[in-house]
């Protein structure tokens, strides 16, 4: 029987094969939810689903696409937003 804190579902269970060939259950923290577009709510591609401690070790180019509003808007909404701003100024 696992210890009481391992019986909780707040930790995810990962099956890990040890060097001896035995499959054991490891308990790891859950990842945060996917980053979503602020306008349409679509899942943002190219934005990793990781905890901040792992994100800090990643390079900038691995964390989000290199375009305006990256990590906030999806590419389609970004295009619409830029067009809207262009029309406003014209
Ligand atoms: Zn969007």
PDB file of the backbone (N, CA, C, O) and the ligand in Angstrom, with CONECT records:
HET     ZN  A 101       1
ATOM      1  N   UNK A   1       0.850  -1.203   0.000  1.00  0.00           N
ATOM      2  CA  UNK A   1       0.000   0.000   0.000  1.00  0.00           C
ATOM      3  C   UNK A   1       0.882   1.247   0.000  1.00  0.00           C
ATOM      4  O   UNK A   1       1.781   1.375   0.831  1.00  0.00           O
ATOM      5  N   UNK A   2       0.622   2.170  -0.936  1.00  0.00           N
ATOM      6  CA  UNK A   2       1.417   3.393  -0.939  1.00  0.00           C
ATOM      7  C   UNK A   2       1.121   4.252   0.295  1.00  0.00           C
ATOM      8  O   UNK A   2       0.094   4.093   0.955  1.00  0.00           O
ATOM      9  N   UNK A   3       2.033   5.149   0.578  1.00  0.00           N
ATOM     10  CA  UNK A   3       1.824   6.036   1.729  1.00  0.00           C
ATOM     11  C   UNK A   3       0.617   6.944   1.457  1.00  0.00           C
ATOM     12  O   UNK A   3       0.277   7.177   0.298  1.00  0.00           O
ATOM     13  N   UNK A   4      -0.032   7.458   2.507  1.00  0.00           N
ATOM     14  CA  UNK A   4      -1.263   8.240   2.311  1.00  0.00           C
ATOM     15  C   UNK A   4      -1.121   9.373   1.305  1.00  0.00           C
ATOM     16  O   UNK A   4      -2.051   9.614   0.536  1.00  0.00           O
ATOM     17  N   UNK A   5       0.015  10.083   1.282  1.00  0.00           N
ATOM     18  CA  UNK A   5       0.149  11.214   0.351  1.00  0.00           C
ATOM     19  C   UNK A   5       0.206  10.733  -1.096  1.00  0.00           C
ATOM     20  O   UNK A   5      -0.115  11.484  -2.017  1.00  0.00           O
ATOM     21  N   UNK A   6       0.618   9.466  -1.298  1.00  0.00           N
ATOM     22  CA  UNK A   6       0.660   8.928  -2.657  1.00  0.00           C
ATOM     23  C   UNK A   6      -0.700   8.404  -3.110  1.00  0.00           C
ATOM     24  O   UNK A   6      -0.913   8.169  -4.299  1.00  0.00           O
ATOM     25  N   UNK A   7      -1.618   8.223  -2.163  1.00  0.00           N
ATOM     26  CA  UNK A   7      -2.950   7.756  -2.540  1.00  0.00           C
ATOM     27  C   UNK A   7      -3.772   8.904  -3.126  1.00  0.00           C
ATOM     28  O   UNK A   7      -4.781   8.667  -3.790  1.00  0.00           O
ATOM     29  N   UNK A   8      -3.345  10.149  -2.884  1.00  0.00           N
ATOM     30  CA  UNK A   8      -4.038  11.311  -3.418  1.00  0.00           C
ATOM     31  C   UNK A   8      -3.823  11.387  -4.923  1.00  0.00           C
ATOM     32  O   UNK A   8      -2.790  10.965  -5.442  1.00  0.00           O
ATOM     33  N   UNK A   9      -4.835  11.941  -5.623  1.00  0.00           N
ATOM     34  CA  UNK A   9      -4.700  12.060  -7.081  1.00  0.00           C
ATOM     35  C   UNK A   9      -4.105  13.397  -7.486  1.00  0.00           C
ATOM     36  O   UNK A   9      -4.043  13.708  -8.675  1.00  0.00           O
ATOM     37  N   UNK A  10      -3.664  14.198  -6.513  1.00  0.00           N
ATOM     38  CA  UNK A  10      -3.051  15.479  -6.868  1.00  0.00           C
ATOM     39  C   UNK A  10      -1.688  15.262  -7.517  1.00  0.00           C
ATOM     40  O   UNK A  10      -1.177  16.159  -8.188  1.00  0.00           O
ATOM     41  N   UNK A  11      -1.093  14.087  -7.329  1.00  0.00           N
ATOM     42  CA  UNK A  11       0.132  13.733  -8.029  1.00  0.00           C
ATOM     43  C   UNK A  11      -0.221  12.759  -9.148  1.00  0.00           C
ATOM     44  O   UNK A  11      -1.055  11.874  -8.962  1.00  0.00           O
ATOM     45  N   UNK A  12       0.416  12.922 -10.317  1.00  0.00           N
ATOM     46  CA  UNK A  12       0.134  11.993 -11.411  1.00  0.00           C
ATOM     47  C   UNK A  12       1.014  10.770 -11.268  1.00  0.00           C
ATOM     48  O   UNK A  12       2.092  10.834 -10.678  1.00  0.00           O
ATOM     49  N   UNK A  13       0.558   9.670 -11.803  1.00  0.00           N
ATOM     50  CA  UNK A  13       1.297   8.410 -11.717  1.00  0.00           C
ATOM     51  C   UNK A  13       1.979   8.127 -13.044  1.00  0.00           C
ATOM     52  O   UNK A  13       1.344   8.172 -14.098  1.00  0.00           O
ATOM     53  N   UNK A  14       3.257   7.840 -12.990  1.00  0.00           N
ATOM     54  CA  UNK A  14       4.040   7.557 -14.188  1.00  0.00           C
ATOM     55  C   UNK A  14       4.642   6.178 -14.027  1.00  0.00           C
ATOM     56  O   UNK A  14       5.300   5.891 -13.027  1.00  0.00           O
ATOM     57  N   UNK A  15       4.414   5.318 -15.020  1.00  0.00           N
ATOM     58  CA  UNK A  15       5.008   3.981 -14.980  1.00  0.00           C
ATOM     59  C   UNK A  15       6.447   4.095 -15.494  1.00  0.00           C
ATOM     60  O   UNK A  15       6.676   4.559 -16.611  1.00  0.00           O
ATOM     61  N   UNK A  16       7.403   3.676 -14.683  1.00  0.00           N
ATOM     62  CA  UNK A  16       8.815   3.804 -15.025  1.00  0.00           C
ATOM     63  C   UNK A  16       9.438   2.416 -15.009  1.00  0.00           C
ATOM     64  O   UNK A  16       9.270   1.657 -14.055  1.00  0.00           O
ATOM     65  N   UNK A  17      10.161   2.095 -16.085  1.00  0.00           N
ATOM     66  CA  UNK A  17      10.844   0.810 -16.126  1.00  0.00           C
ATOM     67  C   UNK A  17      12.247   0.987 -15.544  1.00  0.00           C
ATOM     68  O   UNK A  17      13.041   1.771 -16.066  1.00  0.00           O
ATOM     69  N   UNK A  18      12.550   0.278 -14.487  1.00  0.00           N
ATOM     70  CA  UNK A  18      13.851   0.389 -13.819  1.00  0.00           C
ATOM     71  C   UNK A  18      14.897  -0.396 -14.606  1.00  0.00           C
ATOM     72  O   UNK A  18      14.544  -1.211 -15.458  1.00  0.00           O
ATOM     73  N   UNK A  19      16.184  -0.160 -14.331  1.00  0.00           N
ATOM     74  CA  UNK A  19      17.234  -0.907 -15.039  1.00  0.00           C
ATOM     75  C   UNK A  19      17.101  -2.420 -14.878  1.00  0.00           C
ATOM     76  O   UNK A  19      17.537  -3.168 -15.753  1.00  0.00           O
ATOM     77  N   UNK A  20      16.516  -2.878 -13.791  1.00  0.00           N
ATOM     78  CA  UNK A  20      16.321  -4.309 -13.582  1.00  0.00           C
ATOM     79  C   UNK A  20      15.136  -4.877 -14.343  1.00  0.00           C
ATOM     80  O   UNK A  20      14.878  -6.077 -14.259  1.00  0.00           O
ATOM     81  N   UNK A  21      14.408  -4.052 -15.081  1.00  0.00           N
ATOM     82  CA  UNK A  21      13.286  -4.516 -15.888  1.00  0.00           C
ATOM     83  C   UNK A  21      11.958  -4.527 -15.163  1.00  0.00           C
ATOM     84  O   UNK A  21      10.958  -4.988 -15.713  1.00  0.00           O
ATOM     85  N   UNK A  22      11.929  -4.026 -13.932  1.00  0.00           N
ATOM     86  CA  UNK A  22      10.685  -4.000 -13.159  1.00  0.00           C
ATOM     87  C   UNK A  22       9.963  -2.691 -13.431  1.00  0.00           C
ATOM     88  O   UNK A  22      10.578  -1.625 -13.408  1.00  0.00           O
ATOM     89  N   UNK A  23       8.652  -2.764 -13.689  1.00  0.00           N
ATOM     90  CA  UNK A  23       7.870  -1.548 -13.907  1.00  0.00           C
ATOM     91  C   UNK A  23       7.353  -1.071 -12.560  1.00  0.00           C
ATOM     92  O   UNK A  23       6.632  -1.792 -11.869  1.00  0.00           O
ATOM     93  N   UNK A  24       7.725   0.150 -12.193  1.00  0.00           N
ATOM     94  CA  UNK A  24       7.289   0.716 -10.914  1.00  0.00           C
ATOM     95  C   UNK A  24       6.506   1.988 -11.167  1.00  0.00           C
ATOM     96  O   UNK A  24       6.656   2.616 -12.215  1.00  0.00           O
ATOM     97  N   UNK A  25       5.685   2.365 -10.226  1.00  0.00           N
ATOM     98  CA  UNK A  25       4.907   3.600 -10.326  1.00  0.00           C
ATOM     99  C   UNK A  25       5.660   4.724  -9.630  1.00  0.00           C
ATOM    100  O   UNK A  25       5.991   4.627  -8.448  1.00  0.00           O
ATOM    101  N   UNK A  26       5.926   5.784 -10.370  1.00  0.00           N
ATOM    102  CA  UNK A  26       6.526   6.976  -9.772  1.00  0.00           C
ATOM    103  C   UNK A  26       5.455   8.053  -9.687  1.00  0.00           C
ATOM    104  O   UNK A  26       4.558   8.120 -10.527  1.00  0.00           O
ATOM    105  N   UNK A  27       5.559   8.889  -8.670  1.00  0.00           N
ATOM    106  CA  UNK A  27       4.575   9.943  -8.447  1.00  0.00           C
ATOM    107  C   UNK A  27       5.218  11.274  -8.756  1.00  0.00           C
ATOM    108  O   UNK A  27       6.189  11.675  -8.113  1.00  0.00           O
ATOM    109  N   UNK A  28       4.669  11.959  -9.748  1.00  0.00           N
ATOM    110  CA  UNK A  28       5.221  13.257 -10.153  1.00  0.00           C
ATOM    111  C   UNK A  28       4.146  14.327 -10.102  1.00  0.00           C
ATOM    112  O   UNK A  28       2.953  14.031 -10.167  1.00  0.00           O
ATOM    113  N   UNK A  29       4.580  15.571  -9.984  1.00  0.00           N
ATOM    114  CA  UNK A  29       3.643  16.685  -9.969  1.00  0.00           C
ATOM    115  C   UNK A  29       2.979  16.844 -11.326  1.00  0.00           C
ATOM    116  O   UNK A  29       3.581  16.558 -12.361  1.00  0.00           O
ATOM    117  N   UNK A  30       1.748  17.295 -11.313  1.00  0.00           N
ATOM    118  CA  UNK A  30       1.027  17.512 -12.567  1.00  0.00           C
ATOM    119  C   UNK A  30       1.548  18.758 -13.265  1.00  0.00           C
ATOM    120  O   UNK A  30       2.025  19.699 -12.631  1.00  0.00           O
ATOM    121  N   UNK A  31       1.442  18.738 -14.600  1.00  0.00           N
ATOM    122  CA  UNK A  31       1.852  19.894 -15.385  1.00  0.00           C
ATOM    123  C   UNK A  31       0.723  20.909 -15.424  1.00  0.00           C
ATOM    124  O   UNK A  31      -0.444  20.547 -15.274  1.00  0.00           O
ATOM    125  N   UNK A  32       1.065  22.193 -15.626  1.00  0.00           N
ATOM    126  CA  UNK A  32       0.005  23.193 -15.772  1.00  0.00           C
ATOM    127  C   UNK A  32      -0.790  22.984 -17.058  1.00  0.00           C
ATOM    128  O   UNK A  32      -0.382  22.213 -17.927  1.00  0.00           O
ATOM    129  N   UNK A  33      -1.919  23.668 -17.174  1.00  0.00           N
ATOM    130  CA  UNK A  33      -2.751  23.509 -18.376  1.00  0.00           C
ATOM    131  C   UNK A  33      -2.093  24.171 -19.577  1.00  0.00           C
ATOM    132  O   UNK A  33      -1.150  24.951 -19.437  1.00  0.00           O
ATOM    133  N   UNK A  34      -2.607  23.846 -20.762  1.00  0.00           N
ATOM    134  CA  UNK A  34      -2.087  24.421 -22.002  1.00  0.00           C
ATOM    135  C   UNK A  34      -2.320  25.927 -22.022  1.00  0.00           C
ATOM    136  O   UNK A  34      -3.319  26.419 -21.497  1.00  0.00           O
ATOM    137  N   UNK A  35      -1.384  26.652 -22.634  1.00  0.00           N
ATOM    138  CA  UNK A  35      -1.584  28.084 -22.871  1.00  0.00           C
ATOM    139  C   UNK A  35      -2.644  28.243 -23.948  1.00  0.00           C
ATOM    140  O   UNK A  35      -2.642  27.512 -24.938  1.00  0.00           O
ATOM    141  N   UNK A  36      -3.560  29.205 -23.757  1.00  0.00           N
ATOM    142  CA  UNK A  36      -4.660  29.381 -24.699  1.00  0.00           C
ATOM    143  C   UNK A  36      -4.693  30.803 -25.233  1.00  0.00           C
ATOM    144  O   UNK A  36      -4.203  31.739 -24.602  1.00  0.00           O
ATOM    145  N   UNK A  37      -5.286  30.938 -26.416  1.00  0.00           N
ATOM    146  CA  UNK A  37      -5.424  32.243 -27.061  1.00  0.00           C
ATOM    147  C   UNK A  37      -6.366  33.117 -26.232  1.00  0.00           C
ATOM    148  O   UNK A  37      -7.415  32.658 -25.780  1.00  0.00           O
ATOM    149  N   UNK A  38      -5.980  34.379 -26.040  1.00  0.00           N
ATOM    150  CA  UNK A  38      -6.774  35.285 -25.215  1.00  0.00           C
ATOM    151  C   UNK A  38      -8.072  35.694 -25.902  1.00  0.00           C
ATOM    152  O   UNK A  38      -9.005  36.141 -25.234  1.00  0.00           O
ATOM    153  N   UNK A  39      -8.148  35.547 -27.233  1.00  0.00           N
ATOM    154  CA  UNK A  39      -9.350  35.985 -27.948  1.00  0.00           C
ATOM    155  C   UNK A  39     -10.296  34.826 -28.254  1.00  0.00           C
ATOM    156  O   UNK A  39     -11.490  34.918 -27.971  1.00  0.00           O
ATOM    157  N   UNK A  40      -9.784  33.746 -28.825  1.00  0.00           N
ATOM    158  CA  UNK A  40     -10.673  32.660 -29.246  1.00  0.00           C
ATOM    159  C   UNK A  40     -10.565  31.427 -28.343  1.00  0.00           C
ATOM    160  O   UNK A  40     -11.395  30.524 -28.446  1.00  0.00           O
ATOM    161  N   UNK A  41      -9.579  31.373 -27.476  1.00  0.00           N
ATOM    162  CA  UNK A  41      -9.480  30.253 -26.545  1.00  0.00           C
ATOM    163  C   UNK A  41      -8.849  29.003 -27.128  1.00  0.00           C
ATOM    164  O   UNK A  41      -8.870  27.948 -26.494  1.00  0.00           O
ATOM    165  N   UNK A  42      -8.285  29.103 -28.331  1.00  0.00           N
ATOM    166  CA  UNK A  42      -7.639  27.932 -28.937  1.00  0.00           C
ATOM    167  C   UNK A  42      -6.324  27.629 -28.224  1.00  0.00           C
ATOM    168  O   UNK A  42      -5.676  28.529 -27.690  1.00  0.00           O
ATOM    169  N   UNK A  43      -5.936  26.345 -28.219  1.00  0.00           N
ATOM    170  CA  UNK A  43      -4.663  25.951 -27.615  1.00  0.00           C
ATOM    171  C   UNK A  43      -3.531  26.534 -28.449  1.00  0.00           C
ATOM    172  O   UNK A  43      -3.518  26.376 -29.670  1.00  0.00           O
ATOM    173  N   UNK A  44      -2.583  27.205 -27.808  1.00  0.00           N
ATOM    174  CA  UNK A  44      -1.473  27.832 -28.520  1.00  0.00           C
ATOM    175  C   UNK A  44      -0.425  26.784 -28.854  1.00  0.00           C
ATOM    176  O   UNK A  44       0.024  26.029 -27.992  1.00  0.00           O
ATOM    177  N   UNK A  45      -0.045  26.756 -30.128  1.00  0.00           N
ATOM    178  CA  UNK A  45       0.990  25.815 -30.562  1.00  0.00           C
ATOM    179  C   UNK A  45       2.360  26.441 -30.335  1.00  0.00           C
ATOM    180  O   UNK A  45       2.521  27.659 -30.413  1.00  0.00           O
ATOM    181  N   UNK A  46       3.329  25.606 -30.057  1.00  0.00           N
ATOM    182  CA  UNK A  46       4.694  26.089 -29.869  1.00  0.00           C
ATOM    183  C   UNK A  46       4.956  26.669 -28.496  1.00  0.00           C
ATOM    184  O   UNK A  46       6.019  27.236 -28.244  1.00  0.00           O
ATOM    185  N   UNK A  47       3.956  26.523 -27.582  1.00  0.00           N
ATOM    186  CA  UNK A  47       4.153  26.983 -26.206  1.00  0.00           C
ATOM    187  C   UNK A  47       4.172  25.752 -25.314  1.00  0.00           C
ATOM    188  O   UNK A  47       3.147  25.081 -25.197  1.00  0.00           O
ATOM    189  N   UNK A  48       5.297  25.426 -24.679  1.00  0.00           N
ATOM    190  CA  UNK A  48       5.382  24.180 -23.923  1.00  0.00           C
ATOM    191  C   UNK A  48       4.516  24.215 -22.666  1.00  0.00           C
ATOM    192  O   UNK A  48       4.278  25.267 -22.073  1.00  0.00           O
ATOM    193  N   UNK A  49       4.055  23.021 -22.284  1.00  0.00           N
ATOM    194  CA  UNK A  49       3.231  22.859 -21.086  1.00  0.00           C
ATOM    195  C   UNK A  49       4.174  22.402 -19.979  1.00  0.00           C
ATOM    196  O   UNK A  49       4.347  21.204 -19.756  1.00  0.00           O
ATOM    197  N   UNK A  50       4.778  23.361 -19.293  1.00  0.00           N
ATOM    198  CA  UNK A  50       5.768  22.992 -18.282  1.00  0.00           C
ATOM    199  C   UNK A  50       5.671  23.881 -17.043  1.00  0.00           C
ATOM    200  O   UNK A  50       5.077  24.958 -17.079  1.00  0.00           O
ATOM    201  N   UNK A  51       6.262  23.412 -15.960  1.00  0.00           N
ATOM    202  CA  UNK A  51       6.298  24.171 -14.713  1.00  0.00           C
ATOM    203  C   UNK A  51       7.346  25.287 -14.863  1.00  0.00           C
ATOM    204  O   UNK A  51       8.308  25.130 -15.614  1.00  0.00           O
ATOM    205  N   UNK A  52       7.167  26.408 -14.156  1.00  0.00           N
ATOM    206  CA  UNK A  52       8.085  27.542 -14.310  1.00  0.00           C
ATOM    207  C   UNK A  52       9.552  27.182 -14.093  1.00  0.00           C
ATOM    208  O   UNK A  52      10.422  27.748 -14.755  1.00  0.00           O
ATOM    209  N   UNK A  53       9.846  26.256 -13.183  1.00  0.00           N
ATOM    210  CA  UNK A  53      11.244  25.907 -12.930  1.00  0.00           C
ATOM    211  C   UNK A  53      11.889  25.292 -14.167  1.00  0.00           C
ATOM    212  O   UNK A  53      13.080  25.486 -14.408  1.00  0.00           O
ATOM    213  N   UNK A  54      11.097  24.540 -14.964  1.00  0.00           N
ATOM    214  CA  UNK A  54      11.640  23.954 -16.193  1.00  0.00           C
ATOM    215  C   UNK A  54      11.686  24.988 -17.308  1.00  0.00           C
ATOM    216  O   UNK A  54      12.590  24.971 -18.144  1.00  0.00           O
ATOM    217  N   UNK A  55      10.695  25.902 -17.317  1.00  0.00           N
ATOM    218  CA  UNK A  55      10.672  26.947 -18.341  1.00  0.00           C
ATOM    219  C   UNK A  55      11.892  27.857 -18.209  1.00  0.00           C
ATOM    220  O   UNK A  55      12.430  28.335 -19.208  1.00  0.00           O
ATOM    221  N   UNK A  56      12.328  28.093 -16.962  1.00  0.00           N
ATOM    222  CA  UNK A  56      13.471  28.983 -16.761  1.00  0.00           C
ATOM    223  C   UNK A  56      14.749  28.392 -17.334  1.00  0.00           C
ATOM    224  O   UNK A  56      15.682  29.126 -17.659  1.00  0.00           O
ATOM    225  N   UNK A  57      14.798  27.059 -17.460  1.00  0.00           N
ATOM    226  CA  UNK A  57      15.983  26.404 -18.017  1.00  0.00           C
ATOM    227  C   UNK A  57      15.932  26.332 -19.537  1.00  0.00           C
ATOM    228  O   UNK A  57      16.937  26.034 -20.183  1.00  0.00           O
ATOM    229  N   UNK A  58      14.738  26.612 -20.121  1.00  0.00           N
ATOM    230  CA  UNK A  58      14.588  26.529 -21.578  1.00  0.00           C
ATOM    231  C   UNK A  58      15.053  27.811 -22.248  1.00  0.00           C
ATOM    232  O   UNK A  58      15.025  28.883 -21.643  1.00  0.00           O
ATOM    233  N   UNK A  59      15.483  27.697 -23.507  1.00  0.00           N
ATOM    234  CA  UNK A  59      15.871  28.880 -24.248  1.00  0.00           C
ATOM    235  C   UNK A  59      14.620  29.650 -24.654  1.00  0.00           C
ATOM    236  O   UNK A  59      13.522  29.095 -24.691  1.00  0.00           O
ATOM    237  N   UNK A  60      14.796  30.924 -24.955  1.00  0.00           N
ATOM    238  CA  UNK A  60      13.672  31.783 -25.303  1.00  0.00           C
ATOM    239  C   UNK A  60      12.931  31.258 -26.527  1.00  0.00           C
ATOM    240  O   UNK A  60      11.703  31.314 -26.591  1.00  0.00           O
ATOM    241  N   UNK A  61      13.688  30.745 -27.501  1.00  0.00           N
ATOM    242  CA  UNK A  61      13.056  30.302 -28.748  1.00  0.00           C
ATOM    243  C   UNK A  61      12.244  29.024 -28.545  1.00  0.00           C
ATOM    244  O   UNK A  61      11.385  28.714 -29.370  1.00  0.00           O
ATOM    245  N   UNK A  62      12.491  28.285 -27.486  1.00  0.00           N
ATOM    246  CA  UNK A  62      11.728  27.058 -27.233  1.00  0.00           C
ATOM    247  C   UNK A  62      10.436  27.336 -26.473  1.00  0.00           C
ATOM    248  O   UNK A  62       9.539  26.495 -26.417  1.00  0.00           O
ATOM    249  N   UNK A  63      10.354  28.541 -25.885  1.00  0.00           N
ATOM    250  CA  UNK A  63       9.202  28.836 -25.036  1.00  0.00           C
ATOM    251  C   UNK A  63       8.020  29.390 -25.800  1.00  0.00           C
ATOM    252  O   UNK A  63       6.875  29.125 -25.433  1.00  0.00           O
ATOM    253  N   UNK A  64       8.269  30.161 -26.867  1.00  0.00           N
ATOM    254  CA  UNK A  64       7.161  30.676 -27.672  1.00  0.00           C
ATOM    255  C   UNK A  64       7.655  31.058 -29.060  1.00  0.00           C
ATOM    256  O   UNK A  64       8.845  31.302 -29.259  1.00  0.00           O
ATOM    257  N   UNK A  65       6.720  31.109 -30.031  1.00  0.00           N
ATOM    258  CA  UNK A  65       7.100  31.465 -31.398  1.00  0.00           C
ATOM    259  C   UNK A  65       7.620  32.901 -31.442  1.00  0.00           C
ATOM    260  O   UNK A  65       7.289  33.712 -30.577  1.00  0.00           O
ATOM    261  N   UNK A  66       8.431  33.211 -32.445  1.00  0.00           N
ATOM    262  CA  UNK A  66       9.003  34.555 -32.548  1.00  0.00           C
ATOM    263  C   UNK A  66       8.154  35.394 -33.479  1.00  0.00           C
ATOM    264  O   UNK A  66       8.509  35.597 -34.640  1.00  0.00           O
ATOM    265  N   UNK A  67       7.031  35.882 -32.970  1.00  0.00           N
ATOM    266  CA  UNK A  67       6.170  36.784 -33.733  1.00  0.00           C
ATOM    267  C   UNK A  67       5.426  37.660 -32.729  1.00  0.00           C
ATOM    268  O   UNK A  67       5.370  37.331 -31.544  1.00  0.00           O
ATOM    269  N   UNK A  68       4.851  38.781 -33.194  1.00  0.00           N
ATOM    270  CA  UNK A  68       4.142  39.655 -32.261  1.00  0.00           C
ATOM    271  C   UNK A  68       2.987  38.905 -31.584  1.00  0.00           C
ATOM    272  O   UNK A  68       2.339  38.069 -32.213  1.00  0.00           O
ATOM    273  N   UNK A  69       2.733  39.198 -30.324  1.00  0.00           N
ATOM    274  CA  UNK A  69       1.655  38.613 -29.516  1.00  0.00           C
ATOM    275  C   UNK A  69       1.832  37.112 -29.305  1.00  0.00           C
ATOM    276  O   UNK A  69       0.862  36.417 -29.002  1.00  0.00           O
ATOM    277  N   UNK A  70       3.056  36.597 -29.460  1.00  0.00           N
ATOM    278  CA  UNK A  70       3.296  35.172 -29.243  1.00  0.00           C
ATOM    279  C   UNK A  70       3.080  34.836 -27.768  1.00  0.00           C
ATOM    280  O   UNK A  70       3.484  35.591 -26.884  1.00  0.00           O
ATOM    281  N   UNK A  71       2.451  33.721 -27.519  1.00  0.00           N
ATOM    282  CA  UNK A  71       2.157  33.314 -26.151  1.00  0.00           C
ATOM    283  C   UNK A  71       0.895  33.942 -25.610  1.00  0.00           C
ATOM    284  O   UNK A  71       0.495  33.647 -24.485  1.00  0.00           O
ATOM    285  N   UNK A  72       0.250  34.814 -26.395  1.00  0.00           N
ATOM    286  CA  UNK A  72      -0.989  35.476 -25.968  1.00  0.00           C
ATOM    287  C   UNK A  72      -2.112  35.201 -26.957  1.00  0.00           C
ATOM    288  O   UNK A  72      -3.212  34.803 -26.573  1.00  0.00           O
ATOM    289  N   UNK A  73      -1.817  35.424 -28.260  1.00  0.00           N
ATOM    290  CA  UNK A  73      -2.829  35.212 -29.296  1.00  0.00           C
ATOM    291  C   UNK A  73      -2.381  34.093 -30.233  1.00  0.00           C
ATOM    292  O   UNK A  73      -1.184  33.871 -30.413  1.00  0.00           O
ATOM    293  N   UNK A  74      -3.345  33.388 -30.829  1.00  0.00           N
ATOM    294  CA  UNK A  74      -3.013  32.417 -31.863  1.00  0.00           C
ATOM    295  C   UNK A  74      -2.680  33.194 -33.146  1.00  0.00           C
ATOM    296  O   UNK A  74      -2.941  34.394 -33.227  1.00  0.00           O
ATOM    297  N   UNK A  75      -2.105  32.512 -34.149  1.00  0.00           N
ATOM    298  CA  UNK A  75      -1.615  33.234 -35.328  1.00  0.00           C
ATOM    299  C   UNK A  75      -2.762  33.913 -36.074  1.00  0.00           C
ATOM    300  O   UNK A  75      -2.598  35.013 -36.601  1.00  0.00           O
ATOM    301  N   UNK A  76      -3.932  33.252 -36.118  1.00  0.00           N
ATOM    302  CA  UNK A  76      -5.055  33.830 -36.847  1.00  0.00           C
ATOM    303  C   UNK A  76      -5.543  35.118 -36.165  1.00  0.00           C
ATOM    304  O   UNK A  76      -5.788  36.125 -36.829  1.00  0.00           O
ATOM    305  N   UNK A  77      -5.683  35.071 -34.829  1.00  0.00           N
ATOM    306  CA  UNK A  77      -6.131  36.258 -34.094  1.00  0.00           C
ATOM    307  C   UNK A  77      -5.092  37.367 -34.155  1.00  0.00           C
ATOM    308  O   UNK A  77      -5.439  38.548 -34.177  1.00  0.00           O
ATOM    309  N   UNK A  78      -3.802  36.985 -34.182  1.00  0.00           N
ATOM    310  CA  UNK A  78      -2.724  37.976 -34.291  1.00  0.00           C
ATOM    311  C   UNK A  78      -2.858  38.732 -35.608  1.00  0.00           C
ATOM    312  O   UNK A  78      -2.735  39.956 -35.638  1.00  0.00           O
ATOM    313  N   UNK A  79      -3.113  37.999 -36.706  1.00  0.00           N
ATOM    314  CA  UNK A  79      -3.283  38.630 -38.018  1.00  0.00           C
ATOM    315  C   UNK A  79      -4.462  39.602 -38.008  1.00  0.00           C
ATOM    316  O   UNK A  79      -4.366  40.726 -38.499  1.00  0.00           O
ATOM    317  N   UNK A  80      -5.591  39.135 -37.430  1.00  0.00           N
ATOM    318  CA  UNK A  80      -6.775  39.990 -37.377  1.00  0.00           C
ATOM    319  C   UNK A  80      -6.518  41.240 -36.553  1.00  0.00           C
ATOM    320  O   UNK A  80      -6.950  42.333 -36.919  1.00  0.00           O
ATOM    321  N   UNK A  81      -5.810  41.076 -35.431  1.00  0.00           N
ATOM    322  CA  UNK A  81      -5.520  42.206 -34.544  1.00  0.00           C
ATOM    323  C   UNK A  81      -4.645  43.237 -35.248  1.00  0.00           C
ATOM    324  O   UNK A  81      -4.876  44.438 -35.112  1.00  0.00           O
ATOM    325  N   UNK A  82      -3.642  42.783 -35.997  1.00  0.00           N
ATOM    326  CA  UNK A  82      -2.758  43.702 -36.716  1.00  0.00           C
ATOM    327  C   UNK A  82      -3.544  44.448 -37.800  1.00  0.00           C
ATOM    328  O   UNK A  82      -3.370  45.653 -37.979  1.00  0.00           O
ATOM    329  N   UNK A  83      -4.419  43.718 -38.531  1.00  0.00           N
ATOM    330  CA  UNK A  83      -5.238  44.355 -39.560  1.00  0.00           C
ATOM    331  C   UNK A  83      -6.161  45.395 -38.937  1.00  0.00           C
ATOM    332  O   UNK A  83      -6.348  46.479 -39.489  1.00  0.00           O
ATOM    333  N   UNK A  84      -6.743  45.056 -37.774  1.00  0.00           N
ATOM    334  CA  UNK A  84      -7.650  45.976 -37.097  1.00  0.00           C
ATOM    335  C   UNK A  84      -6.910  47.259 -36.713  1.00  0.00           C
ATOM    336  O   UNK A  84      -7.433  48.359 -36.888  1.00  0.00           O
ATOM    337  N   UNK A  85      -5.696  47.112 -36.194  1.00  0.00           N
ATOM    338  CA  UNK A  85      -4.915  48.283 -35.788  1.00  0.00           C
ATOM    339  C   UNK A  85      -4.507  49.122 -36.987  1.00  0.00           C
ATOM    340  O   UNK A  85      -4.464  50.350 -36.908  1.00  0.00           O
ATOM    341  N   UNK A  86      -4.204  48.450 -38.113  1.00  0.00           N
ATOM    342  CA  UNK A  86      -3.834  49.171 -39.334  1.00  0.00           C
ATOM    343  C   UNK A  86      -5.010  50.024 -39.797  1.00  0.00           C
ATOM    344  O   UNK A  86      -4.821  51.184 -40.164  1.00  0.00           O
ATOM    345  N   UNK A  87      -6.228  49.466 -39.786  1.00  0.00           N
ATOM    346  CA  UNK A  87      -7.414  50.183 -40.227  1.00  0.00           C
ATOM    347  C   UNK A  87      -7.742  51.356 -39.301  1.00  0.00           C
ATOM    348  O   UNK A  87      -8.237  52.396 -39.735  1.00  0.00           O
ATOM    349  N   UNK A  88      -7.448  51.155 -38.004  1.00  0.00           N
ATOM    350  CA  UNK A  88      -7.698  52.220 -37.027  1.00  0.00           C
ATOM    351  C   UNK A  88      -6.835  53.438 -37.330  1.00  0.00           C
ATOM    352  O   UNK A  88      -7.313  54.571 -37.267  1.00  0.00           O
ATOM    353  N   UNK A  89      -5.582  53.213 -37.656  1.00  0.00           N
ATOM    354  CA  UNK A  89      -4.639  54.314 -37.890  1.00  0.00           C
ATOM    355  C   UNK A  89      -4.818  54.953 -39.258  1.00  0.00           C
ATOM    356  O   UNK A  89      -4.464  56.117 -39.446  1.00  0.00           O
ATOM    357  N   UNK A  90      -5.365  54.204 -40.222  1.00  0.00           N
ATOM    358  CA  UNK A  90      -5.482  54.733 -41.581  1.00  0.00           C
ATOM    359  C   UNK A  90      -6.629  55.750 -41.714  1.00  0.00           C
ATOM    360  O   UNK A  90      -6.857  56.286 -42.798  1.00  0.00           O
TER     361      UNK A  90
HETATM  362 ZN    ZN A 101      -7.206  32.986 -31.341  1.00  0.00          ZN
END
